[in-house]
Amino acid sequence: MILGNSKKFKGTGYVCFIDVLGFSNDILKYWGNSTSNPLEKMLSIKREMPGFSEVGEDDGRETHRTYLCRVNTVSDSVTICFGYNDKIIVGDLVLGLEAVLGNISYIWSTFISNGYTIRGAIDFGDIYWDESELIGPAFINAYRLESEVAKNSRVVVSSNLNKVLADLVRKHKSTLTEHLFMSFRKDVDGYIIVDPNILYRSDSERDFLIEALKKMRDTIPSGIVREKYNPLISMLSDGVKVSLKDNDIGTY
């Protein structure tokens, strides 16, 4: 059973809007370049997007549920959506968000490996999509939060999603939700963000990401754009997953 992605959807779900920093400049500079083609980079990343599967029980029968996101690219931006067709149960609410986070982690780390980083935001709310359209309050909220609040290379949690996390921690706390909360942290300005320390599995992978980000930063003349890389480099350099406290959640 596949959850989260259908050709046509109208209802409630997660929407993540991502801006790939520096990608539009490379489209203008290197379009058609045979050795460093930004179009092929974007398409190859999209082809390898992960799904997330869970095996459970349904009236004594084993069921296999795959949590699959809808991922689309428009120029230098990426949208990740996960929609719920039926009444939402807690397990699907958590694992659907895990699927979104899995895609964010893959996109973010892969773009860093290819010389870019990202900035984004996630909302939970009403959304509509079909094969060519993506429309709804959740998309607008995620887009505005990315463009007006994210500022640095980070992925920010909206107020709506923050309320979902607060409900989970207050009413449905379990090992499942605790694992989910390990993918977030509270940033210095009070916003809940996706913890960039989910981007790697080993110290060598972390070191590679840090060096790639420093290389990107150091090619930029001094100024505000250059400084946007430093908070991410600092969080990765610390290498510490800062678990959310219960009182961190639901405060905005």
Buried (B, 14 or more C-beta within 10 A) or exposed (E): EEBBBBEEBBBBBBBBBBBBBBBBEBBEEBEEEEEEBBBEBBEEBEEEBBBBEBEEEEEEEEEEBBBBBBBBBEEBBBBBBBBBEEEBEBBBBBBBBBBBBBBBBBBBBBBBBBBBBBBBBBBBBBBBBEEEEBEBBBBBBBBBBBEEBBBBBBBBBBBBBBBBBBBBBEEEEEEBBEEBBBBBBBBEEEBBBBBBBBBBEEEEEBBBBBEBBBEBBEEBEEEEEBEBBBBBBEBBBEEEBBEBEEEBBBEE
